Amino acid sequence: MIFSKTSVSGTVEILAADEFTAIPILVDETSAVKAGTPMTSAGKKIAATSFATAAGMLLYDVDPTVNPNGALLVQGVVDKKKAQAHSGVTLDTTFAVPGIILRDNIGVNE
């Protein structure tokens, strides 16, 4: 059998476990939003100083100028270092979405 393989890079995996729950979200921003960014239920990025309104975090990168549909992680285990490194957002103790556990005792694989 002859087949061809095409590798697509660029997808960042912020999850630290296989089990998770994500819901659809319409990202309401003017530029690309990276995976690991805390989001409101209205599809807006959250400033690093006000995590209280976070409904979850973006599971994959979304460029709303191309396609505004994304996946909002609402339950799961996240590699905190990887999410911070990719999104550029410092996730501190004020980020408290009940279903999301931030693990910081695992390495960052880039």
Backbone bond lengths (Angstrom), bond angles and torsions (degrees), N, CA, C in turn:
res aa  C-N    CA-C-N  psi(-1)  N-CA   C-N-CA  omega(-1)  CA-C   N-CA-C  phi
1 M - - - 1.435 - - 1.529 108.32 -
2 I 1.309 115.77 133.54 1.457 121.97 178.06 1.521 107.87 -103.24
3 F 1.304 115.65 133.89 1.464 120.12 176.98 1.511 109.06 -147.53
4 S 1.302 115.31 161.45 1.460 120.02 176.34 1.521 108.37 -120.84
5 K 1.298 115.23 149.64 1.460 121.70 -177.51 1.519 108.36 -121.63
6 T 1.322 115.88 130.21 1.458 121.50 177.00 1.511 108.05 -119.45
7 S 1.306 116.97 120.94 1.461 121.22 178.61 1.517 109.52 -92.47
8 V 1.305 115.11 133.52 1.454 120.73 177.70 1.518 107.07 -116.35
9 S 1.311 116.28 120.28 1.458 118.98 -179.77 1.518 109.87 -105.34
10 G 1.302 116.02 172.47 1.447 119.75 176.65 1.511 113.81 112.38
11 T 1.336 118.74 -16.90 1.451 120.05 177.92 1.515 109.20 -80.69
12 V 1.311 116.07 124.22 1.454 121.16 -179.55 1.516 108.21 -101.10
13 E 1.313 116.89 132.23 1.457 122.33 179.51 1.523 108.58 -101.56
14 I 1.339 116.85 108.17 1.462 121.23 -179.57 1.515 112.15 -92.69
15 L 1.330 117.30 -9.08 1.460 120.83 -177.46 1.524 111.45 -75.91
16 A 1.337 115.25 145.76 1.460 121.35 177.46 1.526 110.86 -110.25
17 A 1.330 117.93 2.32 1.463 123.35 177.92 1.520 108.86 -148.84
18 D 1.326 115.93 159.69 1.461 120.68 -176.48 1.522 113.85 -76.70
19 E 1.317 118.12 -28.77 1.460 121.63 -176.37 1.533 110.26 -86.86
20 F 1.325 116.69 126.57 1.460 121.13 178.26 1.519 109.49 -158.07
21 T 1.332 115.81 164.16 1.462 121.94 174.34 1.520 107.87 -129.32
22 A 1.320 115.34 128.21 1.465 121.08 177.91 1.527 108.02 -131.68
23 I 1.324 115.14 147.55 1.461 120.96 178.60 1.531 108.77 -120.86
24 P 1.313 117.84 155.74 1.473 119.89 178.20 1.530 111.04 -65.71
25 I 1.318 115.39 145.28 1.461 121.15 176.96 1.523 108.61 -142.47
26 L 1.309 115.64 143.61 1.457 122.07 175.07 1.527 106.63 -100.90
27 V 1.328 117.44 110.53 1.459 122.43 -176.20 1.527 109.20 -76.40
28 D 1.330 115.55 122.73 1.464 122.68 -175.96 1.527 109.62 -108.87
29 E 1.322 115.98 67.64 1.463 122.91 178.94 1.518 108.54 -132.80
30 T 1.326 116.86 167.41 1.460 120.52 -178.84 1.524 113.02 -97.11
31 S 1.338 117.35 -11.64 1.456 120.70 178.92 1.522 109.49 -137.27
32 A 1.322 115.81 174.11 1.463 121.90 -176.35 1.531 111.39 -60.77
33 V 1.334 114.91 143.50 1.461 122.64 177.71 1.521 107.00 -120.74
34 K 1.327 116.64 131.23 1.457 121.35 -173.88 1.524 112.70 -90.21
35 A 1.318 115.24 154.22 1.457 121.89 176.66 1.527 109.50 -57.88
36 G 1.333 116.10 141.80 1.459 121.42 -179.01 1.511 113.43 94.19
37 T 1.329 116.91 -3.33 1.463 120.81 179.73 1.525 109.62 -81.88
38 P 1.332 118.65 126.69 1.464 120.91 175.25 1.525 110.27 -64.63
39 M 1.344 115.80 138.80 1.456 121.49 -175.43 1.529 110.62 -131.49
40 T 1.340 115.45 152.88 1.460 120.83 171.72 1.526 107.82 -86.11
41 S 1.317 116.63 167.58 1.465 119.49 178.25 1.526 111.32 -68.89
42 A 1.338 117.30 -16.17 1.470 121.90 177.61 1.529 112.24 -85.10
43 G 1.337 117.93 -0.05 1.459 121.04 177.33 1.506 115.22 87.69
44 K 1.320 117.73 19.96 1.471 122.37 179.62 1.530 110.49 -103.26
45 K 1.345 115.51 143.44 1.466 120.53 172.88 1.522 108.63 -65.16
46 I 1.320 115.88 151.77 1.457 120.52 178.59 1.524 108.90 -108.25
47 A 1.321 115.32 134.11 1.465 120.36 175.86 1.527 108.66 -65.92
48 A 1.306 116.14 149.70 1.463 121.10 -175.63 1.519 113.84 -63.50
49 T 1.299 118.06 -8.97 1.463 120.05 -177.90 1.525 113.25 -100.78
50 S 1.331 118.34 -3.21 1.465 119.46 -175.39 1.529 112.41 -137.39
51 F 1.320 117.12 60.45 1.462 121.52 -178.77 1.526 113.18 -71.79
52 A 1.324 118.57 -6.45 1.468 121.70 -176.40 1.523 112.46 -60.59
53 T 1.330 118.33 -27.49 1.463 121.15 -178.07 1.535 112.60 -94.17
54 A 1.327 117.39 8.25 1.468 120.55 -178.77 1.520 111.15 -68.83
55 A 1.338 115.18 131.22 1.457 121.13 175.11 1.521 110.60 -98.01
56 G 1.327 116.18 -16.13 1.454 122.06 -179.37 1.510 109.31 168.80
57 M 1.327 115.55 -164.50 1.464 119.59 177.85 1.519 108.85 -133.04
58 L 1.325 114.36 149.87 1.455 120.73 -177.78 1.530 109.53 -67.17
59 L 1.330 115.87 128.74 1.456 120.74 -176.60 1.525 112.26 -81.14
60 Y 1.319 117.05 -34.77 1.462 122.50 179.72 1.529 109.66 -133.90
61 D 1.323 116.76 159.95 1.462 121.37 176.28 1.531 109.51 -62.01
62 V 1.331 116.02 140.89 1.465 121.12 177.71 1.520 108.64 -133.06
63 D 1.327 116.28 129.68 1.455 121.56 173.31 1.526 106.79 -110.23
64 P 1.347 118.03 100.46 1.454 120.99 -175.49 1.527 114.43 -64.53
65 T 1.331 118.44 -16.48 1.458 119.61 176.67 1.520 111.01 -74.12
66 V 1.333 116.96 -21.14 1.464 122.07 178.09 1.525 110.60 -100.44
67 N 1.345 116.28 -51.33 1.462 122.74 179.86 1.531 107.69 -155.46
68 P 1.317 119.02 112.98 1.462 121.48 -175.44 1.531 114.98 -79.87
69 N 1.329 118.37 -0.80 1.459 121.29 -178.23 1.519 110.83 -81.08
70 G 1.326 115.68 135.46 1.449 120.59 -179.88 1.513 111.45 -144.97
71 A 1.325 115.55 -174.45 1.459 122.32 178.60 1.523 108.22 -121.23
72 L 1.331 116.20 124.74 1.459 122.17 179.40 1.523 108.43 -99.75
73 L 1.313 116.36 114.98 1.458 121.56 177.59 1.522 108.83 -72.48
74 V 1.330 117.06 122.50 1.464 121.27 179.99 1.517 111.88 -116.80
75 Q 1.334 117.08 -14.53 1.453 120.53 177.97 1.517 109.03 -152.91
76 G 1.326 116.43 129.09 1.449 120.74 178.17 1.511 111.73 157.87
77 V 1.327 115.13 178.60 1.459 122.51 179.43 1.522 107.64 -108.06
78 V 1.332 115.70 125.97 1.464 122.14 -174.88 1.526 110.03 -115.45
79 D 1.325 116.28 138.16 1.462 122.33 171.97 1.532 106.28 -75.57
80 K 1.312 116.28 102.86 1.466 122.15 -173.63 1.531 111.92 -58.63
81 K 1.326 117.43 -44.70 1.464 120.73 -178.03 1.529 111.25 -63.54
82 K 1.328 116.39 -41.28 1.460 120.18 -179.53 1.530 110.32 -68.00
83 A 1.338 117.50 -42.74 1.467 121.31 179.46 1.527 110.98 -63.01
84 Q 1.321 116.97 -42.37 1.468 120.77 179.12 1.522 111.21 -66.84
85 A 1.327 116.60 -43.43 1.464 120.50 -178.30 1.525 111.07 -63.30
86 H 1.325 116.91 -38.55 1.466 119.58 -177.13 1.530 112.36 -79.70
87 S 1.332 117.20 -43.38 1.471 120.06 -175.17 1.520 113.15 -83.06
88 G 1.335 117.10 -25.82 1.459 120.38 -176.24 1.518 112.89 81.46
89 V 1.330 117.30 7.50 1.461 122.66 179.54 1.525 108.90 -102.15
90 T 1.332 116.85 130.69 1.456 121.13 176.55 1.516 108.94 -84.00
91 L 1.321 116.20 114.75 1.460 122.23 -179.14 1.527 108.44 -91.66
92 D 1.322 116.46 109.34 1.460 119.92 -179.55 1.527 110.05 -108.38
93 T 1.316 117.19 -167.75 1.469 121.66 -175.96 1.517 113.14 -67.55
94 T 1.333 119.21 -12.99 1.463 120.40 178.20 1.532 111.80 -78.99
95 F 1.346 117.49 -12.91 1.465 120.08 173.94 1.519 107.09 -80.38
96 A 1.318 116.42 107.59 1.457 120.07 -172.61 1.525 111.89 -137.37
97 V 1.323 117.35 60.65 1.458 120.48 172.19 1.529 105.38 -77.49
98 P 1.339 118.22 121.85 1.467 121.37 -171.15 1.525 115.73 -53.04
99 G 1.320 119.57 -35.38 1.459 121.13 -176.34 1.509 115.55 -89.82
100 I 1.330 117.88 -5.09 1.461 120.64 -176.50 1.524 110.24 -105.43
101 I 1.320 115.18 125.26 1.462 122.14 177.53 1.520 107.43 -106.74
102 L 1.324 116.68 125.10 1.467 121.99 178.15 1.524 108.63 -95.78
103 R 1.330 116.54 115.97 1.465 121.17 177.44 1.518 107.94 -98.30
104 D 1.327 116.24 127.45 1.463 118.78 178.05 1.516 112.21 -119.59
105 N 1.308 117.67 11.03 1.462 119.80 179.37 1.520 112.37 -106.59
106 I 1.338 116.41 27.45 1.448 121.19 173.41 1.515 108.64 -125.36
107 G 1.304 117.84 157.37 1.464 121.65 -174.78 1.512 113.06 -78.33
108 V 1.322 114.81 161.25 1.460 121.72 176.13 1.524 107.45 -94.41
109 N 1.330 116.11 122.58 1.459 121.09 176.87 1.516 109.12 -105.94
110 E 1.293 116.59 108.54 1.466 119.35 -179.25 1.497 110.89 -112.17
